[in-house]
Amino acid sequence: MLTNSINSMHKIGQGTALLGVVLPLLLIGILKFTPTEVEALKPIINGTPWLTWLYALFGFEGASYFLGVFEIITATLLVMSVWSARAGIAGGAMGAMTFLVTVSTLLVLPIWEEKEGGFPYVNFLGQFLIKDVALLGISILVATHCFARLRARS
């Protein structure tokens, strides 16, 4: 009985973690097609040297749309991971890339609340970005879990 309860809680935890990464990707991905998000991305992309190429290649709107499409495809693949290990590997890898990039922006963007004395007090931007550390971890877990599922079938 205890084993069944633990297995049930494990499945609930997995489902909640998956939903926790899919929802932000999907909702923020959809938001990327709005003028509000196009404007909101400007200080983030312009403030991150390894992302400025997006504007050179796609322009302001095109960069936002590109990111939106990437995020929506990632969310879709992560949902499909429940049934398809290959989709999960792709979605997990794409999610990991997405969140590795967003986490990397913590290194160069102004994320500390200066009115409170800076570190360790994060400002609104820092609060928004810091959660991506957990989403990075979930994406890696999905990819590796799906890879293990695929290998077990071989």
C-alpha positions in Angstrom: 0.0 0.0 0.0 2.8 2.4 0.9 4.6 1.6 -2.4 1.4 2.4 -4.3 1.0 5.7 -2.5 4.7 6.6 -3.2 4.3 5.6 -6.9 1.1 7.7 -7.1 2.8 10.7 -5.5 5.8 10.3 -7.9 3.4 10.4 -10.9 1.6 13.4 -9.5 5.0 15.1 -9.0 6.1 14.3 -12.5 2.9 15.5 -14.0 3.0 18.7 -12.0 6.7 19.3 -13.0 5.8 18.8 -16.6 2.9 21.1 -16.4 5.1 23.6 -14.6 7.4 23.8 -17.5 4.8 23.5 -20.3 2.5 26.3 -19.1 5.2 29.1 -19.0 6.6 28.0 -22.4 3.2 27.9 -24.0 1.7 31.1 -22.4 4.9 33.2 -22.8 5.4 31.7 -26.2 2.0 33.0 -27.3 2.7 36.3 -25.7 5.8 36.7 -27.9 3.4 37.6 -30.8 2.2 40.8 -29.1 3.6 44.3 -29.3 3.9 44.3 -25.5 6.3 41.4 -25.4 8.3 42.7 -28.4 9.0 45.8 -26.4 9.6 43.9 -23.1 12.3 41.8 -24.8 14.3 44.8 -26.0 16.3 45.4 -22.8 16.8 41.7 -22.3 18.1 41.0 -25.7 20.0 44.3 -26.1 21.5 43.8 -22.6 22.8 40.3 -23.4 25.7 40.2 -25.8 25.2 36.6 -26.9 21.5 37.4 -27.9 21.9 40.6 -29.9 22.4 38.5 -33.1 18.6 37.8 -33.0 17.8 41.5 -33.8 20.4 41.6 -36.5 19.0 38.5 -38.1 15.3 38.8 -37.5 14.5 42.4 -36.4 12.6 43.2 -33.3 9.3 41.5 -34.2 10.9 38.6 -36.0 13.1 37.8 -33.0 10.1 37.8 -30.7 8.2 35.6 -33.1 11.1 33.2 -33.6 11.4 32.8 -29.8 7.6 32.4 -29.6 7.5 29.6 -32.2 10.5 27.9 -30.5 8.8 28.0 -27.1 5.4 26.7 -28.4 7.1 23.9 -30.3 9.1 23.0 -27.2 5.9 23.0 -25.0 4.2 20.8 -27.6 7.0 18.3 -27.7 7.1 18.2 -23.9 3.4 17.4 -23.7 4.0 14.7 -26.3 6.8 13.2 -24.1 4.1 11.4 -22.2 3.5 9.2 -25.2 6.7 9.6 -27.2 10.2 9.3 -25.8 11.7 10.8 -29.0 9.4 13.9 -28.6 10.5 14.1 -24.9 14.2 14.0 -25.8 13.7 16.8 -28.4 11.4 18.8 -26.1 13.7 18.4 -23.1 16.7 19.4 -25.1 14.9 22.5 -26.5 13.7 23.4 -23.1 17.1 23.0 -21.6 18.5 25.3 -24.4 15.8 27.8 -23.8 16.3 27.9 -20.0 20.1 27.8 -20.2 20.0 30.9 -22.3 17.6 32.7 -20.0 19.5 31.6 -16.9 22.7 32.9 -18.5 21.2 36.4 -18.8 21.3 36.5 -15.0 25.1 37.0 -15.4 24.8 40.3 -17.3 21.4 41.9 -16.6 20.6 44.2 -13.7 18.8 41.7 -11.4 19.6 43.1 -7.9 17.4 45.5 -6.0 19.6 48.5 -5.5 17.1 50.2 -3.1 17.6 47.2 -0.7 21.4 47.2 -1.0 21.7 44.8 -4.0 22.7 41.2 -3.5 20.9 39.0 -2.3 17.8 41.0 -3.0 16.5 40.4 -6.5 14.4 42.9 -8.4 11.4 42.1 -10.6 13.6 41.0 -13.5 15.6 38.8 -11.3 12.5 37.3 -9.8 11.2 36.5 -13.3 14.4 34.9 -14.5 15.5 33.0 -11.4 12.7 30.5 -11.7 14.2 29.3 -15.0 16.9 27.5 -13.0 14.2 25.0 -11.9 12.7 24.9 -15.4 16.2 24.1 -16.8 16.4 21.2 -14.3 12.9 19.9 -15.2 13.8 20.0 -18.9 17.0 18.1 -18.4 15.1 15.5 -16.3 12.4 15.1 -19.1 15.1 14.6 -21.7 17.1 12.1 -19.7 14.0 10.2 -18.5 12.8 9.9 -22.1 16.3 8.8 -23.3 16.2 6.1 -20.6 12.8 5.0 -21.8 14.0 4.8 -25.4 17.1 2.8 -24.4 15.0 0.4 -22.3 13.0 -0.5 -25.4 16.1 -1.3 -27.4 
